[in-house]
Amino acid sequence: FVYFNAFNPVMLVEQVNRSYPHIDTYLSGFEPGFVNYLPNQWVSDFLYDLAKGNVGTALEHVGLLLLVTSGTFLTSFTVARKFYYRSWLVSLQVQAASSVPYTSDRKRWFDFRSSSMLPSQIEALLKKEYVQFIREPSQWIHFLVMVVLTAVFVLATGNLNLRLRVTEVQLLTYLVMFAFGGFLTSSIALRFVFPMVSLEGQSFWLLLSAPVDRRKIYGMKFVLSIVPVIVLAMLVAVATNIPFVRITQSRPFLMYTGLFTAFWVSVTMVSMNLGFGGFFSNYVEKNPIRLASSQGATLTFLATLLYLIAIVTILILPINAYFEFIFHFREFNPAIIVVPGTIVAMLSTALTGFSFAFGINSLRRDF
């Protein structure tokens, strides 16, 4: 908000046109006065004076750079000589304190020693997934960033004012926003769901050799993935449909269609990323970002994009008929969505079932 207020493109064009065609006059006012006191400016001045043949002025800038460099070095040397040894001892003390064994008198969140009403295996798997997610800072930091960006998108989209009441324009706008919502869901699933099996690491054989049904392991990962993804997808679906519901006299057809498709898209995206993530598992790689950008992840992302294209193709005719009903007062039967909706549900169910079988079979491979 602050950035777009400070760098408003309309205001920028107006200010440039005041000095047109002398754009250099406008650009010259951007140089702040404190730049002359920065070392990089002295380097630029030295090169400029050297190119102009002003050797004396260039040597002055070089002398100033050497003087500042020497002063900085002496300052760093003095500070290091006074505080380095003490800091080194403190670092050793911190390292020793961090290697203290697990204290038995302190209870932590999702402590393995505490019990709950859940079955023991489900409880252990749930706590394992929680610890596995929290122990990697890039996981929860990126997840918070995605939540914030989704919230910004939801707030910005919900306040759109679509004034141009043209069927083709509204249809194209709706499909673009729908595809973007699916793309956002696919990106979240690719980033956080695809690496889940690989992040088990080389110690995964301990869990696979334990008396635990592997379907429980896979099902726990799916349940923990689908909950946040489907919540974010539903929020995006509501936000992207509010502007269109507003211009269609609050008729809920588009809203119901958006929520219906958002549900199936979320389930399918999570299933495909979890299943293909197990098939393309890499237990050596510990970085989830690299796992989400591997060749297997790229193929999975392309497959989800093809699925999104198929969904958009299936829904384009009933949505177009609905906009023609709104803007051209043509006849519209809400039952027209039944067949496309059934096709979407059947396609999503088939891909979900295939991905489930694919993922569970991948856990049965030799580790």
SULBELPE-V37810 format. One record per backbone hydrogen bond with DSSP energy under -0.5 kcal/mol. CO is the residue of the C=O (numbers start at 1). NH is the residue of the N-H. If there is no record, write none. Layout:
{{CO:NH} {CO:NH}}
This chain:
{{1:5} {2:6} {3:7} {5:8} {8:12} {9:13} {10:14} {11:15} {12:16} {13:17} {14:18} {15:19} {16:19} {16:20} {19:22} {21:23} {22:25} {22:26} {23:27} {24:28} {25:29} {26:29} {27:30} {28:31} {30:32} {32:35} {33:36} {34:37} {35:38} {38:41} {38:42} {39:43} {40:44} {41:45} {42:46} {43:47} {44:48} {45:49} {46:50} {47:51} {48:52} {49:53} {49:54} {50:53} {53:55} {54:58} {55:59} {56:60} {57:61} {58:62} {59:63} {60:64} {61:65} {62:66} {63:67} {64:68} {65:69} {66:70} {67:71} {68:72} {69:73} {70:74} {71:75} {72:76} {73:77} {74:78} {75:79} {76:80} {77:81} {78:82} {79:83} {80:84} {83:87} {84:88} {85:89} {86:90} {87:91} {88:92} {89:93} {90:94} {91:95} {92:96} {93:97} {94:98} {95:99} {97:100} {103:106} {105:107} {108:111} {111:114} {119:123} {120:124} {121:125} {122:126} {123:127} {124:128} {125:129} {126:130} {127:131} {128:132} {129:133} {130:134} {131:135} {133:136} {135:137} {136:139} {136:140} {137:141} {138:142} {139:143} {140:144} {141:145} {142:146} {143:147} {144:148} {145:149} {146:150} {147:151} {148:152} {149:153} {150:154} {151:155} {152:156} {153:157} {154:158} {155:159} {157:160} {160:162} {161:163} {163:165} {164:166} {166:170} {167:171} {168:172} {169:173} {170:174} {171:175} {172:176} {173:177} {174:178} {175:179} {176:180} {177:181} {178:182} {179:183} {180:184} {181:185} {182:186} {183:187} {184:188} {185:189} {186:190} {187:191} {188:192} {189:193} {189:194} {193:196} {195:199} {197:200} {198:201} {200:203} {201:204} {202:205} {203:206} {203:207} {204:208} {205:209} {206:210} {207:210} {210:212} {213:216} {213:217} {214:218} {215:219} {216:220} {217:221} {218:222} {219:223} {220:224} {221:225} {222:226} {223:227} {224:228} {225:229} {226:230} {227:231} {228:232} {229:233} {230:234} {231:235} {232:236} {233:237} {234:238} {235:239} {236:240} {237:241} {238:242} {239:243} {241:245} {242:246} {243:247} {244:248} {245:250} {246:249} {248:251} {252:256} {253:257} {254:258} {255:259} {256:260} {257:261} {258:262} {259:263} {260:264} {261:265} {262:266} {263:267} {264:268} {265:269} {266:270} {267:271} {268:272} {269:273} {270:274} {271:275} {272:276} {273:277} {274:278} {275:279} {276:280} {278:281} {286:288} {287:291} {288:292} {290:293} {291:294} {294:298} {295:299} {296:300} {297:301} {298:302} {299:303} {300:304} {301:305} {302:306} {303:307} {304:308} {305:309} {306:310} {307:311} {308:312} {309:313} {310:314} {311:315} {312:316} {315:319} {316:320} {317:321} {318:322} {319:323} {320:324} {321:325} {322:326} {323:327} {324:328} {324:330} {325:329} {332:334} {333:336} {334:337} {335:338} {335:339} {336:340} {337:341} {338:342} {339:343} {340:344} {341:345} {342:346} {343:347} {344:348} {345:349} {346:350} {347:351} {348:352} {349:353} {350:354} {351:355} {352:356} {353:357} {354:358} {355:359} {356:360} {357:361} {358:362} {359:363} {360:363} {360:364} {361:364} {362:365}}
